[in-house]
């Protein structure tokens, strides 16, 4: 019997993977990897390892979840070490809980390796702390990928009871999210930021208010992967944004060096 690792690859910056996660990549005979991982991490795989793409785009899945589950079971039964490399953290909208259940059901030895989730890292790289003593003592992570007719989120609690909202996969439903928060009492002047491709060189941040953010997202052609942050902590970006300034400074240096 082999073994399976469910590994969080982090939010995009390859240097944010954990030491244990990197060891799991190096040890693996088979790596099942997702769309949003940084491809640089695959360069640490040992010679001869099978690299199998399991990426999913909306409406376009290279492998459905059932096929992924079967692979997680099949390879360890052949004596292989399998690393399931997932963007962010396996247990934060990563279906790691479902995959762990499958492994447990079939008696496959496995470990889960946490990763840095984009809901914290992307705001951080944009200069937005999700908690702050003066602005936010509570924050909630929310899925924005809502199936039509199956919205079971408690919008009243999210609108009135949580200081900072961090929304994953919400660009496609941004008008609906805006509508529900306004309907249930969130101020139209609440600061909002959208961080696209957080922690990578492609990172781009758009800020506005709850009333204006839909129009700004359309104007700037913001697409996934993006994280939406709603709350007073967004105002701190003006003071402490660092990563995009760092990238800009590096770009200027590169130009001067040419």
N, C-alpha and C positions, 0 to 999 in steps of 0.2 A: 504494500500500500504506500502510495506517495502522500502528498500533502498539498493543501491549497492555502494561499495567502490572499486576503482581500486588502488591498493597499491603497491608501489615499495618496495621490500624486501631487496634491496641492492645487493652487488656483491658476498656475500658468508659469510663474517664474520657476525654472528648474531647480534653483538653489533653495527653494522652500520645501523640498521633499525631506522627510525625516531620514536620519541615518539608518534606522531599521527598515524603512521603506526601500532605501537604496540597496541594502543587503538582500532584500527579498527579490529585487530585480536581478541582481547578480547571481543569485542562487537558482533562479527558475529555469526549468527545461522548456516551459511553455509560458508565454505572456499573452494574456487576453487584455487588450488595451482599448480605451475609449477615445472618442473623437477629440475631447478637449484637453487631453494630457499634452505636455510639451514633448515633442518627438525626440528632443535631445536626451531624454531619460532612457530611451531605448538603446542608446549607444553603450550603456553600461551592461547590457545583456551579455551573457557569456557566448562564446562561439558555438554555433550549432543550435542555439535556442530557437524555438518556433515562435514567431511574432504574428499573432492573429488579431486582426482589426475587428472590433465589435462596435464601431461608432454608430451613433444614432442622430439623425437630423429629423426635424418634424416631417413626418410623412415619408421618410426615407431611412429605413433601418438596414444596415448591412447584415446584421444578425438579430433575430427577434430574441426576446428574453428567454424563451423556452430553449432555444438552441444554445444560448450562453450557459444556462443552467446545466444542460446535458454535457457540455464541454467541461464544466467545473467538476463534474462527477466522473466523466469518462477517463480523463488523463490521470488523475490520482490513482484510479483503479488499475492503471497500467504501470504504476510505480513512478509516475512523473511528479515533479514539483511544479505546481501551477501558481503563477502570480496574476491575480485579477487586478489590473492597474486602472484605477478610477480617478477621474478628476475630482479635486477637492477632498472631501471626506466621504468614506464609503457609507456612513450612516446618516448623512445629511443630503437628502434627495438623490442618493446614489444607488438605491435599491440594494444596498449591502445587507440590510436586514432580511430581505427576501432570499438573497443568495446564501446567506448563512443558514437559513432554515432548510434550504435544499441540501446543503452539505451535511448538516446535522441529521437530517432524515435518512441519508444514505450512508451514514457512518464514516464520512470522510474527515480525517484530522484537518483542522484549519485554525488559522489565526486571523484576527482583524487588526490592521495597522492604521491608526488614525492619521488623517491628513489635515492640513490647514484648509478650512472651508472658505470659499470665495465671499460669502456673506459678511465675513469679518475682514478678510485680507484686502478685498477690492476697496471698501471704504477707507481702510487704513492707508493704502497706497495713494488714495485720493486726498488724504489729509482730513478724514472724517472719522473720529472715534465713535463707536456705536454706543459707548457709555461715557459719561462725563459727570463729575460731581455737581456741576452747576446747571447742567442741561438735561441729563438723561440717566435715571436710575433703573429704567426698565427698557428692554428691547425684545422684539419678537422677530423670528425668522418665519417667513410666510411664502408659500408657493403661489406664483402668479399663473401657473399652468392649470387653469380651471376648465374642466369639461362643461360644455353647455348643459344647463339644467342640473348640474351636480355640485353646485357651490354650497359647501357646508361650513364655510368660514364664518366666524362670529364677527361681522363687520362693526357692530356697535362697540364691542370690547376693543377691537383693533383701533378704531377711530378715536375713542375717548380714554382708554385705559392704558395705552402703551406709549411711552415717550418716543421711541425710535422703532420704525418698521423697516425691515430689510426684506425685500421681495426678490425671490429668485424667479427666473423664467417668466417675467411679467411683461415684456415689451409687447407681445401680441395682444395682451388683454389690458394694456395700460388705460385706455378710455374707460373700461368697465371698472377697473380698480379705482381710478379717479372718481368716478360717479358714486361708487359705494361709500368711499371714505367721506366725500362731501355730504352725501345723503344722511350719514350717521353721525355727523357733527364735527368732523375734522375741519379746521380752518382752511379756507381757500388760500390764505397767505402762508400756510405751512411750508417751510423750505423743503425742496426735493432735489436730489442729485441722481443722475444715472451714470454709472461707471461701466464703460464698454471695454471688454478684454482686459480686465483689471490685472495688475502685477506684470503685464507684458509690455514690450516696447510699443505695442499698438494701443495702449491704454488711452482712452479719451473720455473726458468727463463733461457732462452738461448739467448746469444747475438752473433752477427756477423755483416756482411755487407750485402748489398742488393745482392751482387754477391754470397755470401756463404750461405745465410740463408736457402735456400731450402734444401741443403745437410745437414746442421746442424739439421734442423727440422726432417728430415728422420732418421738421425743417433741417435737422442735422442728420437725418437718415440713420438713426440709431437702430441697430439690430442686435440680436443675441449673438454671443453671450454677453449679457449685461446684468448688472445688479442695480436695483432701485432702492434708494435710501430716503426715508421720509421722517423729518424731525428737526428740532432746533440745532442738533449737532452739525447739521449740514453747513451752518453759518461759520463754523470753525475752519472750514476749508480755506477761506480767504487768508487766514493767518498761518496755517500749518501745512498746506499742501507742499509736498517735497518731491515726490517721485517724478511727476511730469516736469517740474523745474529741472530736476537732475537730468532727465532725458534731453531737455532742451539745451542745457549747458553742454552735454556731451555732443549733441548734434552740431553746435556752434564750434566746439573744439575740432570735431572731425572735418568741418568745412575749412577751418583755418589751417589744418594740417595738410590738406590736399594741395 
